[in-house]
Structures are given as C-alpha cells and as structure tokens.
Amino acid sequence: MRVITQQALGGPEVLTVVDAPEPRALPTEVLVRVKAIGLNPIEALLRSGEFPPLLGRPPFVLGWDISGVVEEGALTYRFRPGDEVFGMPLFPRAAGAYAEVVAAPALHLVRKPASLSHVEASALPVVGLTAWQGLVDLGGVGEGDRVLIHAGGGGVGHVAVQIAKAFGAYVIATASKNKREFVEGFGADEVIDYTAVDFAEAVRDIDVVLDTIGGDTVERSLGVLRPGGHLVTAVSEGDAELIARYEAAGMRFSGIAVDPDPVGLRGLVDLVERGELRVHVQETFPFERVADAHRLLDAGHLQGKVVLTV
C-alpha cells in the first residue's frame, strides 16, 4: 500500500508518498480501505515541529480522520467486511491515517450514513467531536442558551454553530466579513465581524463560549459571560492563571482535548440524518498532492475542511 510519511520536520515538501506493508488488525480492530482523509491544522503544526511532538520524532505518518470500507476484522462483532465506516481512531496517539489502509479500533468508528459521501464523512470526526464534546458534554448547551462561538467559519466553528442550533441555543459567531454569509448559512443568529467590531463590547449575557483561538480571545471572553457562565477552550486548557481568573470571577473554565468517542460520533450521525448538520469541504486533493493540501492548511483562514481523496 501507499502511505505519506516524512523523514524530517519542515514545510509541506517533507511529505512523501512511499510504499509500505499493510498493517495487521489486532484483536478488536478492523482494517479499513481508506477512501478519504480529513486534514486538520494540528497536522500541519506537527509536520513543521511547531506543536509538541505527539508522534515523537520523524519518521512518522500523520492523520486521524478517515472514511472508508472495512476489509476485515479481528475478534470484533461491530463491523463486517464491506461496511462503510468513518471515525477518528486513536487520537492523539499515532493512527497513521495518511495511508491507503488503516488498522483502527472498531470502537473508534461508526457506520457512515448514506447521506454523507466519504469525502464529507472524513471531514467530520475531529471538528465534529471537538464541537460536540465542548458544547454538549462539557457545555451542556440546551434550549434558550446564548452561545458564542469564536471562528465560526472554521472547521470546528461551522459545525459548532449547527450543533448549538440543533440543541435550541441562540448562536452568536465571530468571523471575518467575507465569511458572514457562509456562517449565517449554517444558522448563526448573529455574526460579528471581529476585524471591525470588538466582540467583548458587542456581546453580553453569554451562557457558553466555545473557543478555538486562545490567547487574548480567551481572556476577553470572560467579560461576555453571564454570572456562572462557562468558557470551553480547545487551545488554552492548561493556562493555570486563566483558570484562576475565571474561577475568581465565578465563572466555569473547561479545556477540551478531543478524544475518540463513538457516542459523540453517533450523535453527529443522528444530526446528519435529521438534516441538522452538514460539513463543508473547501477543497479536495488527490493523495499524491498532499503537499499542496498542506500549503492550504499553512495559509490558514479556511472555510470548513480540506480533504485528501484516495
């Protein structure tokens, strides 16, 4: 089979397609013939060495988001050969998803709904579970809550807007002016152009803030929460000083490090099948053009997701 590996840290050019032996499924695992691979900004940071080395030093194979077809299983009742599945196996441990065949714990996958293509399904797990775990599991978002979602036009953000709306929230999102219509199209009740308006001055009485930006954005979000409000962040979870500030103000502060979650995946599938959730793929690239796909990741300001097709 073919895999995409790298021998050194660096720019997109370090990513190389090579031949490798197919993996073997351990007990309770399945082999998945991959049809599409969702790319995430964290993979560009790992490739370049700008993020703590979750995968150790090169050589390694990046990737977690996959959609494909089960080829075989080992001592698992969950799937049979021919089943179409998707998921985010093993995150944050190495899953080797930039490959034509992936061995994955069956528990980390769910059946792909017919209404999702493999491209769309591969784009959903990391961003969808981040949003689900942040808003539903941690945030407890429900009917009538006021929710602020930072970077509403990004991968996590555009999915989070839809999840919050599905649970009955009033949703405010921050986004640049050129993404306003994009974010409104996913159901946001208000969109704040962060390049022209200070959200900290424009928003009040928020029940839950979902942050994927960090830094000053997290600090200034304190002032928009109602008493007892909840900040959930995917990027500043270890900042002890921030946590202390929020707690001293009577607010809740939670960090989220997304993990494989079949319950959350099935929740996402349910929303998809009810027509309340869709994932936007900005661009697809063939497997061999992974370097071009990573250049798009490096450029930032994506609308939705980038996907490799296999």
C-alpha positions as CSV (number, residue, x, y, z in Angstrom):
1,M,0.0,0.0,0.0
2,R,1.0,3.7,-0.2
3,V,1.5,5.9,2.8
4,I,2.5,9.5,3.2
5,T,5.5,9.9,5.6
6,Q,8.2,12.4,6.4
7,Q,11.8,11.9,7.4
8,A,12.3,15.4,8.9
9,L,10.3,18.3,10.3
10,G,9.7,21.1,7.9
11,G,7.4,22.5,5.2
12,P,4.9,20.7,3.0
13,E,7.7,19.4,0.8
14,V,8.8,17.0,3.5
15,L,5.7,14.9,3.0
16,T,6.5,11.9,0.7
17,V,4.4,9.1,-0.8
18,V,6.1,5.7,-0.3
19,D,5.2,2.0,-0.4
20,A,4.8,0.2,2.9
21,P,3.5,-3.1,4.2
22,E,-0.2,-3.2,5.0
23,P,-1.0,-3.1,8.8
24,R,-2.4,-6.1,10.6
25,A,-5.6,-5.8,12.7
26,L,-5.1,-6.6,16.4
27,P,-8.0,-8.1,18.3
28,T,-11.0,-5.8,18.4
29,E,-9.6,-3.8,15.4
30,V,-10.6,-3.6,11.8
31,L,-8.7,-2.9,8.6
32,V,-10.2,0.0,6.7
33,R,-9.6,0.6,3.0
34,V,-9.5,4.4,3.1
35,K,-11.5,6.4,0.6
36,A,-10.9,9.9,2.0
37,I,-8.8,11.5,4.7
38,G,-9.8,14.7,6.5
39,L,-6.9,17.1,7.2
40,N,-6.7,19.3,10.3
41,P,-4.5,22.3,11.2
42,I,-2.8,20.3,14.0
43,E,-1.2,18.1,11.4
44,A,0.5,21.0,9.7
45,L,1.9,22.0,13.1
46,L,3.1,18.5,13.8
47,R,4.7,18.3,10.4
48,S,6.6,21.5,10.9
49,G,7.5,20.9,14.6
50,E,5.5,23.9,15.8
51,F,3.4,21.7,18.1
52,P,4.6,19.4,21.0
53,P,5.7,16.1,19.4
54,L,2.7,13.9,19.9
55,L,4.1,11.4,17.4
56,G,7.8,11.7,18.5
57,R,10.5,12.5,16.1
58,P,10.3,11.7,12.3
59,P,9.8,9.4,10.5
60,F,6.1,9.2,11.2
61,V,2.7,9.1,9.4
62,L,0.2,11.9,10.2
63,G,-3.5,11.8,10.2
64,W,-6.6,10.7,12.1
65,D,-9.8,11.5,10.2
66,I,-10.8,8.6,7.9
67,S,-13.7,7.3,5.9
68,G,-13.6,4.0,4.1
69,V,-14.7,0.4,3.8
70,V,-14.0,-2.4,6.2
71,E,-11.8,-5.1,4.7
72,E,-11.5,-7.5,7.7
73,G,-11.8,-7.5,11.4
74,A,-10.1,-9.3,14.3
75,L,-12.3,-10.6,17.1
76,T,-14.9,-7.8,16.8
77,Y,-18.6,-8.1,16.3
78,R,-19.1,-4.4,15.5
79,F,-18.4,-4.5,11.7
80,R,-18.2,-6.9,8.8
81,P,-16.3,-6.7,5.6
82,G,-17.9,-4.2,3.2
83,D,-19.3,-1.9,5.9
84,E,-18.7,1.8,5.2
85,V,-17.3,3.5,8.3
86,F,-15.7,6.7,9.5
87,G,-14.0,8.0,12.6
88,M,-11.0,9.4,14.3
89,P,-9.0,6.4,15.6
90,L,-6.5,6.6,18.4
91,F,-6.3,10.4,18.7
92,P,-3.9,11.8,20.0
93,R,-1.8,8.7,19.5
94,A,-0.5,7.8,16.1
95,A,-3.2,6.4,13.8
96,G,-1.2,6.5,10.5
97,A,-4.3,7.8,8.7
98,Y,-2.4,9.3,5.7
99,A,-2.5,5.8,4.1
100,E,-4.5,3.6,1.8
101,V,-5.2,1.1,4.6
102,V,-5.6,1.8,8.3
103,A,-5.9,-0.5,11.3
104,A,-8.3,1.0,13.7
105,P,-10.1,0.0,16.9
106,A,-13.6,-0.9,15.9
107,L,-14.9,1.1,18.9
108,H,-13.4,4.3,17.4
109,L,-15.5,4.0,14.2
110,V,-19.2,4.2,13.3
111,R,-21.2,3.4,10.2
112,K,-21.2,6.1,7.6
113,P,-24.7,7.3,6.8
114,A,-25.8,7.0,3.2
115,S,-26.4,10.8,3.1
116,L,-22.7,11.5,3.6
117,S,-20.1,10.9,0.9
118,H,-16.8,9.5,2.0
119,V,-15.2,13.0,1.5
120,E,-17.8,14.6,3.8
121,A,-17.6,11.8,6.4
122,S,-13.8,12.1,6.6
123,A,-14.1,15.8,7.2
124,L,-16.3,15.4,10.2
125,P,-14.7,13.5,13.1
126,V,-12.1,15.8,14.7
127,V,-14.0,19.0,14.2
128,G,-17.4,17.4,15.0
129,L,-16.2,15.7,18.2
130,T,-14.4,18.8,19.3
131,A,-17.6,20.8,18.9
132,W,-19.8,18.0,20.4
133,Q,-17.7,17.4,23.4
134,G,-17.2,21.1,24.0
135,L,-20.9,22.1,23.6
136,V,-22.8,19.0,24.6
137,D,-20.6,17.1,27.0
138,L,-18.9,19.9,28.8
139,G,-21.1,23.0,28.0
140,G,-24.4,21.2,28.5
141,V,-25.9,23.6,25.9
142,G,-29.7,23.5,25.8
143,E,-32.9,25.3,24.8
144,G,-32.6,29.1,25.1
145,D,-28.9,29.2,26.0
146,R,-26.9,32.1,24.5
147,V,-23.8,30.6,22.9
148,L,-20.8,32.5,21.5
149,I,-18.6,30.5,19.0
150,H,-15.3,32.0,18.1
151,A,-14.0,31.4,14.5
152,G,-17.5,30.4,13.3
153,G,-16.3,30.0,9.7
154,G,-13.5,27.5,10.6
155,G,-13.6,23.7,10.7
156,V,-14.8,23.4,14.3
157,G,-16.7,26.6,14.2
158,H,-19.2,25.9,11.4
159,V,-20.0,22.5,12.8
160,A,-20.4,24.0,16.3
161,V,-22.9,26.6,15.1
162,Q,-25.1,23.8,13.8
163,I,-24.8,21.7,16.9
164,A,-25.7,24.6,19.2
165,K,-28.7,25.4,17.0
166,A,-29.8,21.8,17.0
167,F,-29.9,21.9,20.8
168,G,-32.0,25.0,20.8
169,A,-29.4,27.7,21.5
170,Y,-29.3,31.3,20.3
171,V,-25.9,31.4,18.5
172,I,-23.6,34.3,18.0
173,A,-20.4,33.6,16.0
174,T,-17.3,35.7,15.3
175,A,-16.0,35.6,11.7
176,S,-14.4,37.9,9.2
177,K,-16.6,40.0,6.9
178,N,-16.1,37.7,3.9
179,K,-17.3,34.7,5.9
180,R,-20.5,36.3,7.1
181,E,-22.9,34.7,4.6
182,F,-21.1,31.4,5.0
183,V,-21.6,31.4,8.8
184,E,-25.2,32.7,8.5
185,G,-25.9,29.8,6.1
186,F,-25.3,27.4,8.9
187,G,-27.8,29.0,11.1
188,A,-26.0,31.6,13.2
189,D,-28.4,34.2,14.7
190,E,-25.7,36.9,14.7
191,V,-22.3,37.1,13.1
192,I,-19.8,39.6,14.5
193,D,-17.0,40.8,12.2
194,Y,-14.0,40.6,14.5
195,T,-11.9,42.8,12.2
196,A,-14.3,45.7,12.7
197,V,-16.1,45.1,16.0
198,D,-14.8,44.2,19.4
199,F,-16.9,41.2,20.4
200,A,-16.2,42.0,24.1
201,E,-18.0,45.3,23.7
202,A,-20.8,43.9,21.5
203,V,-21.9,40.8,23.3
204,R,-23.3,40.2,26.8
205,D,-25.0,37.5,28.9
206,I,-23.5,34.5,27.2
207,D,-24.1,31.1,28.8
208,V,-21.3,29.2,26.9
209,V,-18.3,30.4,24.9
210,L,-16.6,27.9,22.6
211,D,-13.0,29.0,21.8
212,T,-10.5,27.5,19.3
213,I,-8.3,30.6,19.1
214,G,-6.8,31.1,22.5
215,G,-4.6,33.9,23.7
216,D,-6.3,37.3,24.1
217,T,-9.6,35.9,22.8
218,V,-9.9,33.7,25.8
219,E,-9.0,36.5,28.2
220,R,-11.5,38.9,26.8
221,S,-14.3,36.3,26.7
222,L,-14.5,36.5,30.5
223,G,-16.4,39.8,30.2
224,V,-19.1,38.5,27.9
225,L,-20.3,35.6,30.2
226,R,-23.3,35.9,32.4
227,P,-22.7,35.1,36.1
228,G,-21.8,31.4,36.3
229,G,-21.2,31.2,32.6
230,H,-18.9,28.7,31.0
231,L,-15.8,29.1,28.8
232,V,-14.8,25.9,26.9
233,T,-11.5,26.2,25.0
234,A,-9.6,23.7,22.8
235,V,-6.3,25.6,22.9
236,S,-5.7,27.2,26.3
237,E,-6.8,24.3,28.5
238,G,-3.5,24.3,30.6
239,D,-3.3,28.0,31.5
240,A,-3.5,28.0,35.3
241,E,-3.6,31.8,35.5
242,L,-6.6,32.0,33.2
243,I,-8.4,29.2,35.1
244,A,-7.8,31.1,38.4
245,R,-9.2,34.4,36.9
246,Y,-12.3,32.7,35.6
247,E,-12.9,30.9,38.9
248,A,-12.3,34.1,40.9
249,A,-15.0,35.8,38.8
250,G,-17.5,33.0,39.5
251,M,-17.3,31.5,36.0
252,R,-16.5,28.0,34.8
253,F,-13.4,27.3,32.7
254,S,-13.0,24.0,30.8
255,G,-10.3,22.8,28.5
256,I,-11.1,20.2,25.9
257,A,-8.7,17.7,24.3
258,V,-10.8,15.8,21.9
259,D,-10.8,12.0,22.1
260,P,-12.3,9.1,20.2
261,D,-16.0,8.9,21.2
262,P,-18.5,6.5,19.5
263,V,-21.3,8.0,21.5
264,G,-20.5,11.5,20.2
265,L,-20.0,10.2,16.6
266,R,-23.4,8.6,16.7
267,G,-24.8,11.9,18.0
268,L,-23.3,13.6,15.0
269,V,-24.7,11.0,12.6
270,D,-28.1,11.5,14.2
271,L,-28.0,15.2,13.4
272,V,-26.8,14.5,9.9
273,E,-29.7,12.1,9.3
274,R,-32.1,14.6,10.7
275,G,-30.8,17.2,8.2
276,E,-29.5,19.4,11.0
277,L,-25.8,19.0,10.3
278,R,-23.6,19.2,7.3
279,V,-19.8,19.6,6.9
280,H,-18.3,22.0,4.4
281,V,-15.3,20.9,2.4
282,Q,-13.4,23.8,0.9
283,E,-11.2,21.8,-1.3
284,T,-10.2,18.2,-2.1
285,F,-6.8,17.0,-3.3
286,P,-5.7,13.6,-4.6
287,F,-3.5,11.6,-2.3
288,E,-0.4,12.4,-4.3
289,R,-0.9,16.2,-3.8
290,V,-0.7,16.1,-0.1
291,A,2.0,18.9,-0.1
292,D,-0.5,21.2,-1.9
293,A,-3.1,20.4,0.6
294,H,-0.8,21.2,3.5
295,R,0.1,24.5,1.8
296,L,-3.5,25.4,2.0
297,L,-3.6,24.4,5.7
298,D,-0.5,26.6,6.3
299,A,-2.2,29.6,4.7
300,G,-5.0,29.5,7.3
301,H,-8.4,31.2,7.2
302,L,-10.1,28.1,5.8
303,Q,-13.8,27.8,5.3
304,G,-14.6,24.4,6.6
305,K,-12.2,21.5,5.8
306,V,-9.6,20.2,3.4
307,V,-9.7,16.5,2.3
308,L,-7.4,14.0,0.6
309,T,-9.1,11.5,-1.7
310,V,-7.5,8.1,-2.1
